[in-house]
Amino acid sequence: MCPDHSPRVWDAAASAGYDNLGGVTIVPPRPGEPRRPDGPRDPGDAWVVTPDGTRFWGRFGAAGLLAVDADRGVLLQHRVTWSHHGDTWGLPGGARHEGESACDGALRESAEEAGVPADAVRPRMISVYDAGVWAYATVVADVTEPFEPVISDPESRELSWVALAAVDGYPLHPGFAASWPRLRALLDVRPVVLVDAANVVGSVPDGWWRDRSGAADRLLSRLAGVAARGVDAVALDLPEDTWFPEIVAVLEGAARAAGDVAGVTVVRAEDAGDDAIVATAERLIATGRTVTAVTSDRELATRLERVAASVRPVGWLRDLL
């Protein structure tokens, strides 16, 4: 489940054809215009034309995938000559369908254009270019399972893994060229939300003490929801729009019997929970992670700040849950 990031103005009520909404014209593709070979066109496959003649592809906005492989660089698409800004290099992506989230649109388009398996990447961040009447969402995702891209529709002339340092040497799509310096600077940012589970569970008197592992199970399930939805960049003091931080929860005592949950890393403290939280923060920071710890324990918060973790109170996390 991914944030929507739809343009603020769009023609949900307009019918197919040449429509006008507040000076913005929706122009469908010309008859015979090259397209993907399978299935009918989607209503989102149309141009958004502003009063000054600027054209944007995607009636409901567009999305692209910036797949980042730790060893091979980023996946770029060499666009065919007949496409918009043809013969340039950019991201696999395209027009979103009505009601489609940015993540879903980027994953669908990258699968259609480059054969990217949805289960081989993990979203890390969404960056949105918002023109008011149209928006483009770049989904930055880490490759978790190596794969080889496949040209699977007519829009790709070539697909290639490109080293980060070499990207600027390619003739880039203007939109990607404008965003690449900013995105490149953020590729080393890997946020983690480190949760003091005992402190979070204990903040609400809902009978958790009668079943500590059950209470931990419920918290882990809700944390998995945060991992899937992502976190507003402002809440993490980070730029761009949405981040998908790694979620790490430290369990102690009887709560350690809670089961594992997809999307959440569980650390089971062998001794004192606070010591395990600080040790986990130190380990994560040593690997280059940006750690936001969640606890309302003042002594623990001081210890975490000493190892360069930022700290948020439990209420901050409950707002996300």
NUKE-134878 format. One line per 5 residues: number of its first residue (from 1); for each residue x, y, z of C-alpha. Coordinates in steps of 0.02 Angstrom, whole numbers. Layout:
<balos>
NUM> X/Y/Z; ...
</balos>
This chain:
<balos>
1> 0/0/0; 83/159/-62; 35/344/-51; -69/407/-197; 27/565/-250
6> -103/604/-383; -100/778/-463; -206/905/-372; -310/940/-528; -366/797/-639
11> -517/755/-746; -603/614/-652; -769/668/-728; -713/700/-906; -759/575/-1039
16> -641/507/-1172; -600/628/-1312; -548/810/-1316; -596/874/-1145; -560/1038/-1058
21> -546/1071/-872; -497/1242/-810; -397/1280/-967; -309/1111/-966; -346/1004/-1118
26> -347/814/-1115; -292/747/-1284; -301/560/-1320; -167/475/-1426; -185/493/-1614
31> -261/345/-1709; -123/226/-1758; 1/301/-1635; 125/165/-1581; 74/78/-1421
36> 101/-78/-1321; 42/-233/-1411; -67/-311/-1276; -242/-256/-1228; -341/-96/-1253
41> -276/75/-1205; -307/132/-1028; -404/295/-1001; -245/364/-921; -154/353/-1089
46> -183/533/-1142; -92/699/-1149; -122/837/-1023; -96/1000/-1117; -83/1164/-1021
51> -141/1332/-1092; 39/1376/-1141; 53/1215/-1243; 159/1114/-1121; 119/929/-1141
56> 124/799/-1003; 94/614/-1033; -33/533/-918; -209/592/-884; -193/537/-702
61> -9/580/-685; 139/466/-717; 267/365/-620; 437/289/-651; 553/168/-561
66> 732/209/-514; 797/35/-473; 960/42/-376; 1076/-109/-377; 1218/-98/-251
71> 1339/-180/-373; 1279/-127/-546; 1210/49/-523; 1040/108/-585; 928/37/-721
76> 904/156/-868; 795/141/-1022; 849/203/-1194; 688/270/-1265; 637/237/-1444
81> 647/382/-1565; 458/401/-1588; 423/420/-1402; 409/587/-1310; 589/652/-1295
86> 643/500/-1396; 821/436/-1409; 860/490/-1232; 894/387/-1076; 776/389/-929
91> 677/279/-812; 555/142/-859; 385/217/-820; 232/298/-892; 52/350/-870
96> -36/295/-712; -207/215/-715; -353/299/-628; -342/267/-441; -171/185/-455
101> -42/227/-323; 130/292/-369; 214/130/-317; 90/20/-409; 104/127/-565
106> 295/127/-564; 303/-61/-534; 175/-99/-670; 257/13/-797; 433/-51/-760
111> 370/-230/-777; 287/-188/-944; 436/-93/-1014; 586/-179/-934; 526/-343/-860
116> 563/-287/-681; 494/-417/-558; 392/-328/-424; 459/-444/-290; 641/-406/-336
121> 638/-224/-277; 596/-135/-114; 537/47/-120; 647/166/-21; 582/337/-68
126> 457/431/-177; 503/598/-255; 362/696/-336; 372/830/-469; 205/920/-452
131> 152/1037/-592; -18/1064/-511; -119/992/-655; -1/844/-674; 124/751/-565
136> 266/630/-595; 318/515/-453; 492/438/-454; 495/280/-348; 672/245/-291
141> 686/60/-250; 827/-54/-195; 857/-215/-288; 836/-356/-163; 849/-499/-289
146> 964/-474/-440; 876/-483/-608; 912/-448/-791; 798/-320/-875; 703/-377/-1029
151> 640/-267/-1171; 458/-315/-1163; 369/-179/-1263; 404/-61/-1409; 447/88/-1299
156> 620/23/-1251; 764/30/-1374; 892/-28/-1246; 901/-64/-1060; 1060/-53/-960
161> 1129/-50/-783; 1231/110/-772; 1359/151/-638; 1309/305/-537; 1463/401/-591
166> 1425/368/-775; 1243/426/-780; 1285/607/-820; 1378/551/-976; 1217/488/-1058
171> 1095/596/-1158; 960/601/-1025; 774/633/-1038; 752/816/-985; 642/772/-837
176> 763/642/-772; 912/756/-805; 831/889/-695; 796/770/-551; 951/659/-559
181> 1072/771/-460; 948/783/-317; 906/598/-320; 1090/548/-334; 1131/645/-176
186> 999/547/-81; 1049/371/-132; 1161/355/19; 1018/398/138; 946/241/216
191> 825/281/357; 781/161/497; 644/179/628; 705/88/785; 562/50/904
196> 570/24/1092; 425/-98/1086; 404/-113/1275; 388/76/1292; 263/89/1150
201> 155/-55/1211; 161/8/1390; 102/182/1342; -79/126/1328; -165/37/1476
206> -260/-89/1370; -220/-244/1471; -57/-281/1381; 18/-350/1542; -99/-501/1534
211> -24/-557/1367; 141/-472/1330; 182/-576/1175; 7/-548/1106; 25/-360/1132
216> 192/-366/1043; 113/-464/899; -18/-327/878; 114/-191/878; 221/-282/750
221> 71/-302/636; 36/-115/644; 220/-76/614; 212/-183/457; 73/-67/398
226> 187/84/423; 324/-4/325; 204/-33/180; 125/141/181; 286/236/205
231> 319/390/312; 300/572/263; 474/644/233; 440/789/352; 412/669/496
236> 587/599/470; 669/769/439; 713/712/264; 686/792/93; 567/735/-45
241> 393/664/-13; 383/489/61; 513/369/132; 499/184/167; 615/163/315
246> 673/-4/379; 571/-42/536; 667/-124/678; 578/-171/840; 668/-227/997
251> 572/-349/1107; 617/-396/1285; 556/-515/1418; 398/-616/1382; 366/-510/1226
256> 509/-601/1140; 389/-746/1106; 299/-639/976; 312/-703/799; 404/-626/654
261> 308/-512/535; 353/-473/355; 416/-295/337; 482/-280/515; 651/-336/581
266> 633/-405/757; 776/-398/882; 749/-506/1036; 849/-437/1183; 941/-570/1279
271> 968/-457/1430; 915/-277/1464; 805/-207/1328; 882/-32/1337; 1056/-103/1310
276> 995/-200/1158; 914/-43/1085; 1072/60/1103; 1180/-80/1033; 1062/-99/885
281> 1067/88/852; 1258/86/855; 1264/-61/735; 1142/19/613; 1231/187/616
286> 1398/99/584; 1324/30/422; 1274/205/362; 1093/202/416; 1003/358/477
291> 919/302/639; 760/376/712; 728/291/879; 557/289/961; 549/295/1151
296> 480/408/1286; 608/343/1412; 715/497/1448; 869/402/1506; 865/289/1353
301> 836/440/1240; 993/522/1309; 1095/365/1277; 1029/353/1099; 1069/535/1061
306> 1247/505/1121; 1271/375/983; 1200/496/851; 1023/429/838; 879/552/831
311> 737/516/952; 549/533/937; 421/508/1077; 298/365/1073; 158/484/1022
316> 250/518/859; 241/333/814; 61/315/871; 13/452/749; 90/347/609
321> 3/188/668
</balos>
